[in-house]
Amino acid sequence: MTGEFMIQRVEVRFVGHPPVTQVARASGVSAVEVDQEILRCLVYGSFQPFLEAIRGHEVISLTSSIETSKEDKTW
């Protein structure tokens, strides 16, 4: 593994409204989108700030995939 950080595409389904403001403010998080109870975003580097932002909110499902291209940032 190289010293470069990964970019991960994340989709989380919550019970109720997602914590959009907390997630958008988390270090390394960008491209935050919300569709009802689903939140999508990109996480660059450490996943910890993202996890801290969603702490206390009930998660139904969470999926994450590594971005293959830094140019491809659309859903």
Number of C-alpha atoms within 10 A of each C-alpha: 4 5 5 7 11 17 22 20 21 18 19 18 20 19 12 12 15 22 17 15 10 14 23 17 14 18 16 17 22 17 13 17 15 16 10 11 15 19 20 23 23 23 27 18 15 15 16 12 18 22 12 12 18 18 12 9 13 13 16 11 11 13 11 15 12 13 16 11 8 8 7 8 14 8 8
